[in-house]
Amino acid sequence: VVGAKGGAPKTFTGVGVSAKGVKKVTLKNVNVKGFETGLHLVDCAECVVEGCNLSDNFHDPDFDWGENGRRGGILLEDVRSSTLRNNKANHVWDACVLVRSHQNVIEGNDFSHTSDTCLKLWNACDNTIQKNNLSYGLRIKPGEVHARDSTSVLIESGSDHNTLTDNDCTHGGDGIFIRPLNRWVS
Protein backbone atom coordinates (compact mmCIF):
# COMPACT_ATOMS: atom_id res chain seq x y z
CA VAL A 1 0.00 0.00 0.00
CA VAL A 2 1.62 3.25 -1.10
CA GLY A 3 0.41 6.72 -0.14
CA ALA A 4 2.49 9.72 -1.17
CA LYS A 5 5.09 8.83 -3.77
CA GLY A 6 7.12 11.96 -3.21
CA GLY A 7 7.54 14.99 -1.03
CA ALA A 8 8.68 15.40 2.53
CA PRO A 9 7.49 12.63 4.91
CA LYS A 10 6.30 15.30 7.36
CA THR A 11 3.62 16.25 4.80
CA PHE A 12 2.19 12.72 4.43
CA THR A 13 -1.53 12.34 5.21
CA GLY A 14 -4.08 9.60 5.81
CA VAL A 15 -3.86 6.05 7.13
CA GLY A 16 -2.56 3.14 5.08
CA VAL A 17 -4.45 0.32 6.83
CA SER A 18 -7.12 0.78 9.51
CA ALA A 19 -9.58 -1.41 11.36
CA LYS A 20 -12.17 -0.61 14.01
CA GLY A 21 -14.12 -2.99 16.22
CA VAL A 22 -12.76 -6.21 14.75
CA LYS A 23 -11.79 -9.42 16.52
CA LYS A 24 -9.45 -12.28 15.55
CA VAL A 25 -8.14 -10.64 12.35
CA THR A 26 -4.64 -11.37 11.02
CA LEU A 27 -2.62 -8.90 8.92
CA LYS A 28 0.49 -10.55 7.50
CA ASN A 29 3.35 -9.52 5.18
CA VAL A 30 1.89 -6.14 4.17
CA ASN A 31 4.10 -3.17 3.21
CA VAL A 32 2.68 0.30 3.90
CA LYS A 33 4.49 3.59 3.25
CA GLY A 34 3.82 7.21 2.41
CA PHE A 35 1.04 7.89 4.95
CA GLU A 36 0.67 9.92 8.13
CA THR A 37 0.08 6.58 9.92
CA GLY A 38 0.85 3.17 8.47
CA LEU A 39 -1.49 1.05 10.62
CA HIS A 40 -4.23 2.25 12.98
CA LEU A 41 -6.30 -0.24 14.99
CA VAL A 42 -9.15 0.96 17.23
CA ASP A 43 -11.24 -1.14 19.64
CA CYS A 44 -9.86 -4.46 18.38
CA ALA A 45 -9.15 -7.75 20.18
CA GLU A 46 -7.21 -10.94 19.57
CA CYS A 47 -5.67 -9.66 16.33
CA VAL A 48 -2.26 -10.57 14.90
CA VAL A 49 -0.02 -8.25 12.89
CA GLU A 50 2.99 -10.19 11.62
CA GLY A 51 5.81 -9.64 9.16
CA CYS A 52 4.57 -6.23 8.03
CA ASN A 53 6.77 -3.28 7.04
CA LEU A 54 5.34 0.07 8.15
CA SER A 55 8.49 2.12 7.51
CA ASP A 56 8.77 5.44 5.70
CA ASN A 57 5.52 6.97 6.91
CA PHE A 58 5.29 10.34 8.75
CA HIS A 59 8.79 11.27 9.93
CA ASP A 60 10.05 14.68 11.05
CA PRO A 61 13.66 14.55 12.28
CA ASP A 62 13.90 18.36 12.08
CA PHE A 63 11.00 19.00 14.50
CA ASP A 64 12.07 21.01 17.52
CA TRP A 65 10.93 20.39 21.13
CA GLY A 66 7.47 19.23 22.19
CA GLU A 67 4.66 16.95 21.05
CA ASN A 68 3.83 16.47 17.38
CA GLY A 69 0.85 14.08 17.42
CA ARG A 70 0.43 10.30 17.45
CA ARG A 71 1.48 9.10 14.02
CA GLY A 72 4.11 7.20 12.14
CA GLY A 73 4.20 3.40 11.98
CA ILE A 74 1.62 1.70 14.22
CA LEU A 75 -1.07 3.23 16.44
CA LEU A 76 -3.16 0.96 18.67
CA GLU A 77 -6.08 2.50 20.57
CA ASP A 78 -8.21 0.34 22.88
CA VAL A 79 -6.63 -2.84 21.52
CA ARG A 80 -6.43 -5.89 23.76
CA SER A 81 -5.05 -9.42 23.72
CA SER A 82 -3.39 -8.89 20.35
CA THR A 83 0.10 -9.66 18.98
CA LEU A 84 2.58 -7.59 16.97
CA ARG A 85 5.35 -9.94 15.83
CA ASN A 86 8.34 -9.53 13.49
CA ASN A 87 7.20 -6.20 12.04
CA LYS A 88 9.32 -3.25 10.96
CA ALA A 89 8.68 0.49 11.37
CA ASN A 90 11.77 2.62 10.68
CA HIS A 91 12.10 6.25 9.58
CA VAL A 92 8.80 7.23 11.19
CA TRP A 93 7.79 9.65 13.96
CA ASP A 94 6.61 6.98 16.46
CA ALA A 95 7.18 3.35 15.48
CA CYS A 96 4.53 1.88 17.81
CA VAL A 97 2.07 3.64 20.13
CA LEU A 98 -0.26 1.83 22.55
CA VAL A 99 -3.11 3.95 23.96
CA ARG A 100 -5.46 2.29 26.48
CA SER A 101 -4.28 -1.01 25.04
CA HIS A 102 -3.84 -3.96 27.38
CA GLN A 103 -2.60 -7.55 27.50
CA ASN A 104 -0.85 -7.39 24.13
CA VAL A 105 2.36 -9.10 23.03
CA ILE A 106 4.92 -6.97 21.19
CA GLU A 107 7.67 -9.36 20.10
CA GLY A 108 10.61 -9.50 17.71
CA ASN A 109 9.90 -6.19 15.97
CA ASP A 110 12.36 -3.70 14.50
CA PHE A 111 10.99 -0.36 15.70
CA SER A 112 14.32 1.49 15.47
CA HIS A 113 15.50 4.76 13.91
CA THR A 114 12.58 7.04 14.70
CA SER A 115 12.36 10.81 15.09
CA ASP A 116 10.29 10.68 18.32
CA THR A 117 9.86 7.29 20.02
CA CYS A 118 10.38 3.66 19.12
CA LEU A 119 7.66 2.59 21.58
CA LYS A 120 5.18 4.80 23.45
CA LEU A 121 2.77 3.56 26.13
CA TRP A 122 -0.15 5.76 27.28
CA ASN A 123 -2.41 4.08 29.85
CA ALA A 124 -1.32 0.74 28.40
CA CYS A 125 -1.15 -2.08 30.94
CA ASP A 126 -0.20 -5.75 31.27
CA ASN A 127 1.63 -5.86 27.93
CA THR A 128 4.56 -8.18 27.20
CA ILE A 129 7.30 -6.43 25.22
CA GLN A 130 10.21 -8.69 24.34
CA LYS A 131 13.11 -9.12 21.92
CA ASN A 132 12.45 -5.89 20.01
CA ASN A 133 14.92 -3.45 18.49
CA LEU A 134 13.87 -0.16 20.09
CA SER A 135 17.12 1.68 19.42
CA TYR A 136 17.80 5.11 17.96
CA GLY A 137 14.66 6.91 19.09
CA LEU A 138 16.60 10.05 18.41
CA ARG A 139 15.90 13.56 17.11
CA ILE A 140 18.97 15.75 17.23
CA LYS A 141 20.53 18.31 14.90
CA PRO A 142 24.26 18.06 14.10
CA GLY A 143 26.24 19.89 16.77
CA GLU A 144 23.40 19.82 19.34
CA VAL A 145 23.86 18.25 22.75
CA HIS A 146 20.14 17.75 23.49
CA ALA A 147 18.00 15.03 21.95
CA ARG A 148 14.85 17.22 21.75
CA ASP A 149 12.30 15.03 23.61
CA SER A 150 13.03 11.83 21.68
CA THR A 151 13.47 8.46 23.40
CA SER A 152 13.60 4.75 22.72
CA VAL A 153 10.71 3.91 25.09
CA LEU A 154 8.27 6.39 26.66
CA ILE A 155 6.02 5.08 29.43
CA GLU A 156 3.38 7.48 30.77
CA SER A 157 -0.06 8.08 32.24
CA GLY A 158 -0.88 4.94 34.19
CA SER A 159 0.94 2.36 32.08
CA ASP A 160 1.21 -0.34 34.73
CA HIS A 161 2.38 -3.95 35.00
CA ASN A 162 4.13 -4.13 31.63
CA THR A 163 6.99 -6.60 31.17
CA LEU A 164 9.96 -5.49 29.07
CA THR A 165 12.65 -8.15 28.47
CA ASP A 166 15.55 -8.57 26.04
CA ASN A 167 14.89 -5.32 24.12
CA ASP A 168 17.58 -3.07 22.63
CA CYS A 169 16.82 0.43 23.94
CA THR A 170 20.20 2.02 23.17
CA HIS A 171 21.14 5.23 21.38
CA GLY A 172 17.88 7.07 22.10
CA GLY A 173 17.46 10.56 23.45
CA ASP A 174 16.67 8.54 26.58
CA GLY A 175 16.72 4.76 26.83
CA ILE A 176 13.54 4.16 28.81
CA PHE A 177 11.77 7.29 30.05
CA ILE A 178 8.97 6.91 32.61
CA ARG A 179 7.19 10.26 32.64
CA PRO A 180 4.57 11.21 35.25
CA LEU A 181 2.67 13.41 32.82
CA ASN A 182 -0.49 14.94 34.30
CA ARG A 183 0.75 13.63 37.70
CA TRP A 184 -0.39 10.13 36.71
CA VAL A 185 2.52 7.83 37.47
CA SER A 186 3.16 4.43 35.95
C-alpha positions as CSV (number, residue, x, y, z in Angstrom):
1,V,0.0,0.0,0.0
2,V,1.6,3.3,-1.1
3,G,0.4,6.7,-0.1
4,A,2.5,9.7,-1.2
5,K,5.1,8.8,-3.8
6,G,7.1,12.0,-3.2
7,G,7.5,15.0,-1.0
8,A,8.7,15.4,2.5
9,P,7.5,12.6,4.9
10,K,6.3,15.3,7.4
11,T,3.6,16.3,4.8
12,F,2.2,12.7,4.4
13,T,-1.5,12.3,5.2
14,G,-4.1,9.6,5.8
15,V,-3.9,6.0,7.1
16,G,-2.6,3.1,5.1
17,V,-4.4,0.3,6.8
18,S,-7.1,0.8,9.5
19,A,-9.6,-1.4,11.4
20,K,-12.2,-0.6,14.0
21,G,-14.1,-3.0,16.2
22,V,-12.8,-6.2,14.8
23,K,-11.8,-9.4,16.5
24,K,-9.4,-12.3,15.5
25,V,-8.1,-10.6,12.3
26,T,-4.6,-11.4,11.0
27,L,-2.6,-8.9,8.9
28,K,0.5,-10.5,7.5
29,N,3.3,-9.5,5.2
30,V,1.9,-6.1,4.2
31,N,4.1,-3.2,3.2
32,V,2.7,0.3,3.9
33,K,4.5,3.6,3.3
34,G,3.8,7.2,2.4
35,F,1.0,7.9,4.9
36,E,0.7,9.9,8.1
37,T,0.1,6.6,9.9
38,G,0.9,3.2,8.5
39,L,-1.5,1.0,10.6
40,H,-4.2,2.3,13.0
41,L,-6.3,-0.2,15.0
42,V,-9.2,1.0,17.2
43,D,-11.2,-1.1,19.6
44,C,-9.9,-4.5,18.4
45,A,-9.2,-7.7,20.2
46,E,-7.2,-10.9,19.6
47,C,-5.7,-9.7,16.3
48,V,-2.3,-10.6,14.9
49,V,0.0,-8.2,12.9
50,E,3.0,-10.2,11.6
51,G,5.8,-9.6,9.2
52,C,4.6,-6.2,8.0
53,N,6.8,-3.3,7.0
54,L,5.3,0.1,8.2
55,S,8.5,2.1,7.5
56,D,8.8,5.4,5.7
57,N,5.5,7.0,6.9
58,F,5.3,10.3,8.8
59,H,8.8,11.3,9.9
60,D,10.0,14.7,11.0
61,P,13.7,14.6,12.3
62,D,13.9,18.4,12.1
63,F,11.0,19.0,14.5
64,D,12.1,21.0,17.5
65,W,10.9,20.4,21.1
66,G,7.5,19.2,22.2
67,E,4.7,16.9,21.1
68,N,3.8,16.5,17.4
69,G,0.9,14.1,17.4
70,R,0.4,10.3,17.4
71,R,1.5,9.1,14.0
72,G,4.1,7.2,12.1
73,G,4.2,3.4,12.0
74,I,1.6,1.7,14.2
75,L,-1.1,3.2,16.4
76,L,-3.2,1.0,18.7
77,E,-6.1,2.5,20.6
78,D,-8.2,0.3,22.9
79,V,-6.6,-2.8,21.5
80,R,-6.4,-5.9,23.8
81,S,-5.1,-9.4,23.7
82,S,-3.4,-8.9,20.3
83,T,0.1,-9.7,19.0
84,L,2.6,-7.6,17.0
85,R,5.3,-9.9,15.8
86,N,8.3,-9.5,13.5
87,N,7.2,-6.2,12.0
88,K,9.3,-3.3,11.0
89,A,8.7,0.5,11.4
90,N,11.8,2.6,10.7
91,H,12.1,6.2,9.6
92,V,8.8,7.2,11.2
93,W,7.8,9.7,14.0
94,D,6.6,7.0,16.5
95,A,7.2,3.3,15.5
96,C,4.5,1.9,17.8
97,V,2.1,3.6,20.1
98,L,-0.3,1.8,22.6
99,V,-3.1,3.9,24.0
100,R,-5.5,2.3,26.5
101,S,-4.3,-1.0,25.0
102,H,-3.8,-4.0,27.4
103,Q,-2.6,-7.6,27.5
104,N,-0.8,-7.4,24.1
105,V,2.4,-9.1,23.0
106,I,4.9,-7.0,21.2
107,E,7.7,-9.4,20.1
108,G,10.6,-9.5,17.7
109,N,9.9,-6.2,16.0
110,D,12.4,-3.7,14.5
111,F,11.0,-0.4,15.7
112,S,14.3,1.5,15.5
113,H,15.5,4.8,13.9
114,T,12.6,7.0,14.7
115,S,12.4,10.8,15.1
116,D,10.3,10.7,18.3
117,T,9.9,7.3,20.0
118,C,10.4,3.7,19.1
119,L,7.7,2.6,21.6
120,K,5.2,4.8,23.5
121,L,2.8,3.6,26.1
122,W,-0.2,5.8,27.3
123,N,-2.4,4.1,29.8
124,A,-1.3,0.7,28.4
125,C,-1.1,-2.1,30.9
126,D,-0.2,-5.8,31.3
127,N,1.6,-5.9,27.9
128,T,4.6,-8.2,27.2
129,I,7.3,-6.4,25.2
130,Q,10.2,-8.7,24.3
131,K,13.1,-9.1,21.9
132,N,12.5,-5.9,20.0
133,N,14.9,-3.4,18.5
134,L,13.9,-0.2,20.1
135,S,17.1,1.7,19.4
136,Y,17.8,5.1,18.0
137,G,14.7,6.9,19.1
138,L,16.6,10.1,18.4
139,R,15.9,13.6,17.1
140,I,19.0,15.8,17.2
141,K,20.5,18.3,14.9
142,P,24.3,18.1,14.1
143,G,26.2,19.9,16.8
144,E,23.4,19.8,19.3
145,V,23.9,18.3,22.8
146,H,20.1,17.7,23.5
147,A,18.0,15.0,22.0
148,R,14.8,17.2,21.8
149,D,12.3,15.0,23.6
150,S,13.0,11.8,21.7
151,T,13.5,8.5,23.4
152,S,13.6,4.8,22.7
153,V,10.7,3.9,25.1
154,L,8.3,6.4,26.7
155,I,6.0,5.1,29.4
156,E,3.4,7.5,30.8
157,S,-0.1,8.1,32.2
158,G,-0.9,4.9,34.2
159,S,0.9,2.4,32.1
160,D,1.2,-0.3,34.7
161,H,2.4,-3.9,35.0
162,N,4.1,-4.1,31.6
163,T,7.0,-6.6,31.2
164,L,10.0,-5.5,29.1
165,T,12.6,-8.1,28.5
166,D,15.5,-8.6,26.0
167,N,14.9,-5.3,24.1
168,D,17.6,-3.1,22.6
169,C,16.8,0.4,23.9
170,T,20.2,2.0,23.2
171,H,21.1,5.2,21.4
172,G,17.9,7.1,22.1
173,G,17.5,10.6,23.4
174,D,16.7,8.5,26.6
175,G,16.7,4.8,26.8
176,I,13.5,4.2,28.8
177,F,11.8,7.3,30.0
178,I,9.0,6.9,32.6
179,R,7.2,10.3,32.6
180,P,4.6,11.2,35.3
181,L,2.7,13.4,32.8
182,N,-0.5,14.9,34.3
183,R,0.7,13.6,37.7
184,W,-0.4,10.1,36.7
185,V,2.5,7.8,37.5
186,S,3.2,4.4,36.0
